Amino acid sequence: MKFNSDEIASVIQQEIANYSAQIDVREVGRVLEVGDGIAQVYGLSGVMAGEMVRFKNGAVGLAFNLEENSVGVIILGDYLQIFEGEEVTSTGTLLSVPVGDELLGRVVDPLGVPLDGKGPIVTNKTRPVEVIATGVAERQPVHEPMQTGIKAIDAMTPIGRGQRELIIGDRKTGKTAIAVDAIINQKDSGVKCFYVAVGQKESTVAGVIEKLRETGAMDYTTVIVAGASDPAPLQYIAPYSGTAMAEHYMFGGGHALIVYDDLSKQAVAYRELSLLMRRPPGREAYPGDVFYCHSRLLERSAKLSDALGGGSLTSLPIIETLEGEVSAYIPTNVISITDGQIYLQPDLFFAGIKPAMNAGISVSRVGGAAQVKAMKKVAGGLRLDLASFRELEAFAQLGTELDPVTQQRLDRGYRMVELLKQGQYAPMNTIDEILVIYAGTRGHLDKVPVSEVGRWEKGFVQFLHDQTPEIRQALADKPEMTDELIEKIDAALKLYQSEFNTTK
């Protein structure tokens, strides 16, 4: 058998030319102890804070505590299948989640893994879960309205695109209902919505998702779920993951709305992790950096400058109070970070006033800048009027004789309270809101019995749609209350009032 030396030489030369040295260098550590969603790992001396590590069973962890001899890792997945002595490898990357239009209409966990059984999410775009918020020079003041479709909020505590408006109140006072109504009202506005459920009962979250589907809101909404039965690490990172998904639209020049339901439970999950990691406890056993935990999250909501595309991310964080205690640790922290709060009062809620908003304590620090001009004009003094009405009401309960002016203010206050009531999942068109509030604040309801106000309002909105569409069109074209338009509205109100009186 003859060998052709030239042929062998050419094959060897080709192999040498194609050879490229690939050394797989990975830092490998071992699990010292594991339990309750955390692991102590020895040997990962070069790992960075916030870096992803991978366990033998495929679960992902996050380097949380960098100690002298070991690393405290929070486990984002099934920690029951991780055992002492197993290998842990560092990945050299920060924790990221998938982003993009592929997530719209989907229900995912905080790592972007689908939970709705509709198959995998196919996208090559990702964003880091933790990023530094945009700086002062990269922002502009909030000036565009973000309509919620809820009369009381749009009139008294308006929300603008890029604002952070806290919804605060005891359990079962309608906090989630306000946030869900705001999402439903973004239909056809181009705003992408994100609902982050932290530590909620899964049956409650399923009900919210079903309502969003019924109203067609799931077409532009992503739901991120870290339920009550999920480990604390997942509950802790859920708001950051949702924010990363929403930021994709903000930095793309679009507009997004995110609801954190609720941050009290995220703080509890963070407290659990910190205590397990032996971090020193502070007030109410929360770690010292629980304020930073929320501030670095909420500071990511912004209205970007025109140079960066003018995109916005609006957030509606929810905080649950105990017995109306707004001066507790977490509520005061979040109140100080946000641009205003909507305070829901249990006794108003149980009296049938929904939304149960306390006009005296609720405030929007952006104010009229986030209101359309017409709404600003008709609802200018409404918040103060309602707050003084509550004081008058308490005084009137003493049974004292009231002068005619005070009695008239009281009577109008009762009608305005009735007018601002609104059913759940029924957001209202902005133009209808303006016209209804105009009728109430200008005294057109003073002669209508309080029990008839709801029927009057429903009939008036229908009358505007059917018989005077030119008024609505004029407001849609230019949302300002001109003298000419006010005359037309007054004439329409007079006509409707005569019709209403005859159909009683």
C-alpha positions in Angstrom: 0.0 0.0 0.0 1.5 3.3 -1.1 1.1 6.6 0.7 1.1 9.9 -1.2 3.2 12.2 1.0 2.0 15.4 -0.7 -1.6 14.5 -0.1 -0.9 13.8 3.6 1.0 17.0 3.9 -1.8 19.1 2.4 -4.4 17.5 4.7 -2.2 18.3 7.8 -1.6 21.9 6.5 -5.4 22.4 6.1 -6.1 21.0 9.6 -3.4 23.4 11.1 -4.9 26.4 9.2 -8.4 25.6 10.4 -7.4 25.0 14.0 -8.5 27.6 16.5 -7.8 27.2 20.2 -11.0 27.4 22.3 -10.5 27.2 26.0 -13.7 27.0 28.0 -12.9 28.9 31.1 -15.6 29.1 33.8 -15.4 29.7 37.4 -16.9 26.7 39.3 -18.1 26.7 42.9 -19.8 24.3 45.2 -23.0 24.6 47.3 -22.3 24.8 51.0 -25.9 25.0 52.2 -29.3 25.5 50.6 -32.8 26.2 51.8 -35.7 28.7 51.7 -34.8 30.0 48.2 -31.2 30.9 49.0 -27.8 29.1 48.8 -24.4 29.7 50.2 -21.7 29.0 47.6 -18.0 28.5 48.1 -15.4 29.0 45.3 -16.9 31.8 43.1 -14.3 34.3 44.1 -14.6 36.4 40.9 -18.4 36.6 40.8 -19.9 40.1 40.5 -22.9 41.4 42.5 -26.1 40.8 40.5 -24.4 38.3 38.2 -26.3 35.2 37.1 -25.0 31.8 38.3 -26.3 28.4 37.1 -26.9 25.3 39.2 -26.6 21.7 38.1 -30.4 21.3 37.8 -30.6 24.2 35.4 -32.0 26.7 37.9 -30.7 30.3 37.7 -29.4 32.2 40.8 -28.4 35.8 41.4 -25.3 36.7 43.4 -26.8 38.7 46.3 -24.3 38.8 49.1 -20.6 38.9 48.4 -18.9 37.7 51.6 -15.3 36.9 52.5 -15.4 33.2 52.1 -18.6 32.5 50.3 -21.3 34.0 48.1 -25.0 34.3 49.1 -27.1 33.4 46.1 -30.9 33.9 45.7 -32.4 31.0 43.7 -34.8 32.0 40.9 -36.5 28.7 40.5 -36.9 25.3 42.1 -34.5 25.2 45.1 -35.8 21.9 46.3 -33.8 20.1 43.6 -30.5 21.7 44.6 -28.3 19.7 47.0 -25.2 20.4 49.1 -21.9 19.8 47.3 -23.3 20.3 43.8 -21.4 22.4 41.3 -22.4 26.0 40.6 -21.0 27.9 37.5 -20.8 31.7 37.0 -22.1 32.9 33.7 -20.4 36.3 33.4 -23.7 38.0 32.5 -26.3 40.1 34.3 -29.9 38.8 34.7 -31.9 39.7 31.6 -35.5 39.2 30.4 -37.0 39.0 26.9 -38.7 42.1 25.6 -40.7 43.2 22.6 -44.1 42.9 21.0 -43.9 39.1 21.3 -44.8 39.5 25.0 -48.0 41.5 24.4 -51.1 39.5 25.3 -49.0 37.0 27.3 -48.8 35.9 31.0 -45.2 35.3 32.1 -43.1 34.8 35.2 -40.4 37.3 36.3 -37.9 35.5 34.1 -40.0 35.9 31.0 -41.1 32.2 30.9 -44.7 31.8 29.6 -47.3 30.6 32.1 -50.3 30.8 29.8 -49.7 27.6 27.8 -49.6 29.4 24.5 -46.1 28.2 23.5 -42.7 29.7 23.8 -41.9 33.5 23.3 -39.7 33.8 20.3 -37.7 37.0 20.5 -34.0 37.7 20.3 -34.3 41.1 22.2 -33.5 41.2 25.9 -32.9 43.9 28.5 -31.1 43.7 31.8 -33.5 43.5 34.8 -31.5 46.0 36.8 -30.4 49.3 35.1 -29.5 52.7 36.4 -32.4 55.2 36.0 -32.1 57.9 33.4 -30.5 61.1 34.7 -32.0 64.6 35.2 -30.6 66.0 31.9 -32.3 63.1 29.9 -35.8 63.9 31.2 -38.4 66.6 30.6 -41.3 67.7 32.8 -44.5 65.7 32.7 -47.0 67.5 30.5 -49.0 64.9 28.5 -52.2 63.5 30.2 -52.6 59.8 30.9 -56.3 59.4 31.1 -57.6 56.8 33.5 -61.3 57.1 32.5 -62.2 57.5 36.2 -63.9 60.9 36.7 -62.7 61.5 40.3 -59.0 60.9 39.4 -58.9 62.7 36.0 -60.6 65.7 37.6 -58.9 65.9 41.0 -55.6 64.0 40.9 -54.6 63.9 37.2 -51.9 61.5 36.0 -49.4 62.5 33.3 -47.3 60.3 31.1 -44.0 59.7 32.9 -45.6 60.2 36.4 -45.5 57.9 39.4 -48.9 58.0 41.2 -49.2 55.8 44.3 -52.5 54.0 44.9 -52.7 53.5 48.7 -55.4 52.1 51.0 -56.4 49.1 53.2 -57.2 45.7 51.7 -60.4 45.4 49.8 -60.9 49.2 49.1 -60.7 49.0 45.3 -56.9 49.6 44.6 -56.6 47.0 41.9 -59.9 48.1 40.3 -58.5 51.6 39.7 -55.3 50.2 38.2 -57.2 47.8 35.9 -59.6 50.5 34.8 -56.6 52.7 33.9 -55.2 49.8 31.7 -58.6 49.2 30.0 -58.9 52.9 29.3 -55.6 52.9 27.3 -57.4 51.1 24.4 -56.6 52.8 21.0 -54.2 55.2 22.8 -51.0 53.4 21.7 -49.9 52.9 25.3 -48.5 49.5 26.1 -49.5 48.2 29.6 -47.8 45.9 32.1 -49.5 44.4 35.1 -47.0 43.0 37.7 -48.8 40.8 40.3 -46.5 40.3 43.4 -47.6 37.9 46.2 -51.3 37.9 45.0 -53.6 35.0 45.2 -53.5 33.2 41.9 -57.3 33.1 41.7 -57.4 36.9 42.0 -54.8 37.3 39.3 -56.7 34.9 37.0 -59.8 37.1 37.6 -57.9 40.2 36.5 -56.5 38.5 33.4 -60.0 37.3 32.5 -61.4 40.8 32.8 -58.6 42.2 30.6 -59.4 39.6 28.0 -63.1 40.4 28.0 -62.5 44.1 27.5 -59.9 43.5 24.7 -57.1 45.0 26.9 -54.9 41.9 26.7 -54.0 42.8 23.1 -51.7 45.5 24.4 -50.9 44.2 27.9 -48.3 41.8 29.4 -49.0 40.2 32.8 -46.0 39.3 35.0 -47.0 37.0 37.8 -45.0 36.1 41.0 -47.9 34.6 43.0 -48.2 34.1 46.8 -46.9 30.5 46.4 -43.8 31.5 44.5 -40.4 31.8 46.2 -39.4 35.1 47.7 -36.6 35.7 45.2 -39.1 35.7 42.3 -41.5 38.0 44.1 -38.5 40.4 44.8 -37.3 40.6 41.1 -40.8 40.7 39.5 -41.2 44.5 39.5 -37.7 45.0 38.1 -38.5 42.5 35.3 -41.7 44.2 34.4 -40.0 47.6 34.3 -37.3 46.2 32.0 -40.0 44.9 29.6 -41.8 48.3 29.7 -38.5 50.3 29.2 -38.2 48.7 25.8 -41.1 50.9 24.6 -40.0 54.0 26.5 -36.5 54.0 25.0 -38.1 53.2 21.6 -40.0 56.5 21.7 -43.3 54.9 22.7 -45.4 55.1 25.8 -46.0 52.5 28.5 -48.0 52.1 31.7 -46.9 49.7 34.5 -48.9 48.7 37.6 -47.1 47.2 40.6 -49.7 45.2 42.6 -48.4 45.5 45.2 -45.0 46.8 46.5 -45.9 46.0 50.2 -45.6 42.3 49.3 -42.3 42.9 47.4 -40.9 44.6 50.5 -41.9 41.7 52.6 -40.2 39.3 50.1 -37.1 41.5 50.2 -37.1 41.5 54.1 -37.4 37.6 54.0 -34.4 37.3 51.7 -32.3 39.9 53.7 -33.0 38.2 57.0 -32.1 34.8 55.6 -28.9 36.3 54.3 -28.2 37.6 57.8 -28.3 41.2 56.8 -28.8 43.5 59.8 -32.5 44.3 60.3 -33.7 47.9 60.8 -37.2 49.4 61.5 -40.0 46.8 61.4 -37.2 44.2 60.7 -36.8 45.6 57.1 -33.2 45.9 56.0 -31.6 49.4 55.9 -31.7 49.6 52.1 -35.4 48.8 51.6 -35.9 52.5 50.6 -33.3 52.1 47.9 -35.1 48.9 46.8 -38.2 51.0 45.9 -36.5 54.2 44.8 -34.2 52.6 42.2 -37.4 50.9 40.8 -39.7 53.9 40.7 -37.0 56.3 39.4 -36.9 54.3 36.2 -40.4 55.8 35.3 -39.8 59.0 33.4 -40.8 61.2 30.5 -37.7 61.2 28.3 -36.3 64.3 26.6 -37.1 64.9 22.9 -33.4 64.1 22.1 -34.0 60.6 23.4 -37.3 60.2 21.5 -39.8 61.6 24.0 -40.9 58.2 25.2 -42.5 57.7 28.7 -43.1 55.1 31.3 -45.9 55.8 33.8 -46.1 53.8 37.0 -49.0 53.1 39.3 -47.5 51.5 42.4 -50.0 50.0 44.9 -49.3 49.9 48.7 -51.6 48.2 51.2 -51.9 49.8 54.5 -53.0 48.2 57.8 -55.9 50.0 59.5 -55.3 53.1 57.4 -51.8 53.6 58.9 -50.2 55.8 56.1 -47.4 56.7 58.5 -46.0 53.1 58.7 -42.5 52.5 57.3 -43.1 51.3 53.7 -46.1 53.6 53.0 -44.1 56.7 54.0 -41.1 55.5 52.0 -43.1 55.1 48.8 -45.1 58.3 49.4 -41.8 60.2 49.5 -40.6 58.7 46.2 -43.8 59.1 44.1 -45.4 62.2 42.5 -48.6 62.0 44.5 -51.0 59.5 45.9 -54.6 58.4 45.6 -55.7 57.4 49.1 -58.7 55.1 49.3 -60.7 55.2 52.5 -62.5 52.1 53.9 -65.5 53.9 55.4 -66.2 55.7 52.0 -65.9 52.3 50.2 -68.4 50.7 52.6 -70.7 53.6 52.3 -71.0 52.8 48.5 -68.8 55.7 47.3 -66.6 54.0 44.6 -63.9 54.9 43.9 -63.5 55.5 47.6 -61.0 58.4 47.1 -60.3 60.8 50.0 -60.1 64.2 48.2 -58.4 65.8 51.2 -55.3 63.5 51.4 -55.1 62.5 47.7 -52.9 64.7 45.6 -51.1 64.8 42.3 -47.8 66.7 42.4 -47.9 67.2 38.7 -51.3 68.9 38.9 -52.8 70.8 36.0 -49.8 70.2 33.8 -51.2 66.7 33.1 -54.7 67.8 32.4 -56.5 68.9 29.2 -57.3 72.6 29.3 -61.1 72.1 29.4 -60.9 69.7 32.3 -58.5 72.1 34.2 -61.1 74.8 33.8 -64.2 72.9 34.8 -62.6 70.9 37.7 -60.2 73.6 39.0 -61.7 74.0 42.5 -63.4 70.6 42.8 -60.8 68.9 45.1 -60.9 71.8 47.6 -64.7 72.0 47.4 -65.1 68.2 48.1 -62.5 68.4 51.0 -64.5 71.3 52.6 -67.8 69.5 52.0 -66.5 66.6 54.1 -65.8 69.0 57.0 -69.2 70.6 56.6 -70.9 67.2 56.5 -69.2 66.3 59.8 -70.4 69.7 61.3 -73.9 69.2 60.0 -74.2 65.9 61.7 -74.2 67.8 65.0 -77.8 68.9 64.1 -77.1 72.6 64.2 -79.1 75.1 62.1 -77.4 76.0 58.9 -77.6 79.2 57.0 -78.9 79.0 53.3 -75.4 79.4 51.7 -73.9 76.5 53.8 -77.0 74.4 53.1 -76.6 75.0 49.4 -72.9 74.0 49.5 -73.9 70.8 51.4 -76.6 69.9 48.9 -74.3 70.5 45.9 -71.6 68.4 47.7 -73.9 65.4 48.1 -74.7 65.6 44.3 -71.1 65.9 43.3 -70.2 62.8 45.5 -73.0 61.0 43.7 -71.9 62.2 40.3 -68.3 61.1 40.9 -69.3 57.5 41.7 -68.3 55.1 39.0 -68.8 51.4 38.5 -65.9 49.0 38.1 -64.5 48.2 34.6 -66.4 51.1 33.1 -63.9 53.8 32.2 -65.4 57.0 30.8 -64.5 59.0 27.7 -62.6 62.2 28.6 -65.0 64.5 26.8 -68.0 62.9 28.6 -66.1 63.4 31.9 -65.6 67.1 31.2 -69.2 67.7 30.2 -70.6 65.8 33.2 -68.3 67.5 35.7 -69.2 70.9 34.1 -72.9 70.2 34.7 -72.2 69.3 38.4 -69.8 72.2 39.3 -72.0 74.8 37.6 -75.1 73.9 39.6 -77.1 72.2 36.8 -77.8 69.3 39.2 -78.9 71.3 42.2 -82.6 70.7 41.6 -82.1 67.0 40.8 -82.9 64.6 43.7 -79.7 62.9 45.0 -81.2 59.4 44.3 -81.7 60.5 40.6 -78.2 61.8 39.9 -77.0 58.5 38.5 -79.9 58.2 36.1 -79.5 61.9 35.2 -75.9 61.4 34.3 -76.5 58.3 32.2 -79.3 60.0 30.3 -77.2 63.2 29.8 -74.3 61.3 28.2 -76.7 59.5 25.9 -78.4 62.8 25.0 -74.9 64.3 24.1 -74.1 61.4 21.9 -77.5 61.3 20.2 -78.7 64.9 19.9 -75.7 67.2 20.2 -72.7 65.4 18.7 -71.3 68.7 17.5 -70.5 69.7 21.1 -68.5 66.6 21.6 -66.8 67.0 18.3 -65.8 70.6 19.1 -64.2 69.5 22.3 -62.5 66.6 20.6 -61.0 69.0 18.0 -59.9 71.6 20.5 -60.3 70.7 24.2 -60.8 74.2 25.5 -63.9 75.8 27.1 -64.5 78.8 24.9 -67.4 81.2 25.6 -69.2 80.1 22.5 -68.9 76.4 23.5 -70.1 77.2 27.1 -73.2 78.8 25.6 -73.9 75.7 23.5 -73.4 73.4 26.5 -75.7 75.5 28.7 -78.4 75.4 26.0 -78.0 71.6 25.7 -78.3 71.2 29.5 -81.4 73.4 29.6 -83.0 71.3 26.8 -82.0 68.0 28.5 -83.2 69.2 31.9 -86.7 69.9 30.5 -86.8 66.4 28.9 -85.6 64.8 32.1 -88.2 66.6 34.2 -91.0 65.3 31.8 -89.8 61.7 31.9 -89.5 61.4 35.7 
